[in-house]
């Protein structure tokens, strides 16, 4: 079997995923010894925790709640057995339920975290882009364009959640953030989930883990 057809083992051991640390301010950002990181953000109640649990192959590693604004710190999760393949960072939601201090911490993280490889911005398909989403896309795009030629170290990708249909969301995303990678479409509201393997593959690619691997192990989905 060629290397290209071998499934990645990055997400194979779902039970090894582990919460590592929470940071409420910049002084609490952990030193995780250079493991590549991706960070996930979105409006409050966009379905972030549900999607990330699915990506990690777990039901409740990240707490899910119908109450917006539950996540109030940057939460760091190891993927894979210690010392881990990579680190997944869950950011507080933005928008009406967001707080200025959360935005300041997120901005500091983007500007200073050398381990950061990709920012995933989640958008609820049922609601489409609202002004807060558009503002965040433009801000992230501006940072990437300002760093063009200098090597920002990270890329941007939108992920559409709760998506049975998603209409013209892709065009809307590119209108606000031309540097954004093609959006990924997901739904974890019912089984079977869809789009989860695509998110995993994007994470693996962003973190330069197994460049030639085009598929991601489905073992975690069956746990």
ABEGO torsion letter per residue (X at the ends): XBAAABBBAAAABAAABBBABBBABAAABBBAGGBBBBBBBEBBGAGAAAAAAAAAGBAAABBBBABBGABABBBBBBBEBOAEABBBBBBBBBEAABBAAAAAAAAAAAAABAABABBBBBBBAAAEBBAAAAAAAAAAAAAAAAABGAGAGBBBBBBBBGBABAEAAAAAAAAABAABBBBBBBBAABOBBBGAAAAAAAAAAAAGBGAABABBBAAAAAX
